[in-house]
Amino acid sequence: MVTGDVYDFDTTSSDFVFALADGWCKYNYIKERFTILSPTGEERESFDGEYPENVYAAPTLDHPLMSAAEFKSFIQDEDVSWAKIKITTTRNSSSSCPTKLTIGKSTFKPANESGECYEPDGVVLYSPSSDGSVLMRVSTDPTSTSTGMWLSGAWTVKDGETIDFPGNSFDEGTVFYLVNPELIVARDTSGELTAYRPGKK
């Protein structure tokens, strides 16, 4: 129940607080120390560590936040074995898309047709289609009054090929919305709407 109560996280100017699935985490970037907090702000445990530079778990629509246990294993052991999708990045790479996604037995670059990576604004989440054949990337804006999610990429899981949407293109100013895992709606620059069902080419 939402009560409007205010919880004191006892932070300093060098602390950063972010949400977990089952509470909060306070990170002191000077001491490089993480403190797990309960949903109401009580300290549960603290540990030292750094964010892994090359691997992390992709947030998905059904698992947008890590639990405290998952986050601790991620920081201390770089363990994201629990994640549906793993993201790896090659630092200082000359590649136009140094990022790779691993879902199941498939690994591919989340690139557009030109081979470049595109990083959307806002909160980025990933959504597999219900049959697992297509992976979509969506973004939301927490400060917006809109309840929709913007689609910023879609790939076939088997081979990582970019999904085409006949009659519309990301590069032509069309805005794509993910209504649900089985329905995508595109709005072109003239305002015309087109509905698509995610699927293989």
Secondary structure, 3 states (H helix, E strand, C coil): CCCCCCCCCCCCCCEEEEEECCEEEEEECCCCEEEEECCCCCEEEEEECCCCCCEEECCECCECCCCHHHHHHHHHHCCCCCCCEEEEECCCCCCCCCEEEEECCEEECCECCCCCECCCCCEEEEEECCCCCEEEEEEECCCCCCCCCEEEEEEECCCCCECCECCECHHHCCEEEEEECCEEEEECCCCCEEEECCCCC
